[in-house]
């Protein structure tokens, strides 16, 4: 049996799902609103158990988080993947 769609205007809604600011997900969301960060940077700057798992859970909630490659400042021949909070219209 197929799951019915949400229907109505909820399919095209551009609002982000509610995330409690006092949780790990809320901390990561606020950090990504300020600037792009890698999993290691999130782990170092926030009290997280696993930054990658928190980002995965935020994506499952429908928050548009993308990854982009940036040059590594300590090793110019390598790249670092940083999470970006995608723009919503």
C-alpha positions in Angstrom: 0.0 0.0 0.0 1.4 3.4 -1.0 1.7 6.1 1.5 -0.5 9.1 0.6 1.3 12.4 0.1 1.0 15.2 2.5 -1.2 17.1 0.1 -2.3 20.7 0.2 0.3 23.5 0.6 2.5 21.4 2.9 4.3 19.9 -0.1 5.6 23.2 -1.3 6.3 24.8 2.1 9.7 26.3 2.6 9.6 26.5 6.4 12.1 24.5 8.3 10.9 21.9 10.8 10.9 22.9 14.5 14.1 21.9 16.4 14.5 22.4 20.1 17.4 24.8 20.6 18.6 23.0 23.8 19.3 19.7 22.0 22.3 18.6 20.0 20.3 19.1 16.8 19.5 22.7 17.8 23.2 23.4 18.6 24.3 22.1 15.2 21.6 24.0 13.4 22.6 27.3 15.1 26.3 26.7 14.3 25.6 26.0 10.6 23.5 29.2 10.4 26.6 31.1 11.4 29.1 29.5 9.0 29.8 26.2 7.2 31.6 23.6 9.4 33.1 20.2 9.0 32.1 17.3 11.2 35.4 17.7 13.1 34.8 21.4 13.6 31.3 20.7 14.9 32.7 18.0 17.2 35.4 20.3 18.6 33.2 23.4 19.1 30.0 21.7 20.5 29.2 19.1 23.1 28.2 16.4 20.7 28.3 12.6 20.8 28.7 12.2 17.0 28.4 15.2 14.7 27.7 13.1 11.6 24.8 11.4 13.3 23.3 14.7 14.3 23.5 16.1 10.8 22.0 12.8 9.4 19.0 13.2 11.8 18.6 16.9 10.8 18.5 15.8 7.1 15.9 13.2 7.9 13.7 15.9 9.5 13.8 17.8 6.2 16.4 20.4 6.9 18.4 21.1 3.7 22.1 20.5 4.6 24.6 20.0 1.8 28.3 19.3 1.8 30.9 21.2 -0.3 34.6 20.6 -0.6 36.9 23.4 0.6 40.7 23.5 0.5 42.4 22.3 3.7 44.2 25.2 5.3 46.9 22.9 6.8 47.4 20.7 3.7 46.8 22.7 0.5 46.8 19.5 -1.7 43.8 18.1 0.2 40.2 19.1 0.7 37.8 19.3 3.7 34.1 18.6 3.4 32.0 21.2 5.2 28.3 21.1 5.9 26.3 24.1 4.6 22.8 25.0 5.5 21.1 25.4 2.1 19.1 28.5 1.4 15.4 28.3 1.5 13.2 30.8 -0.4 
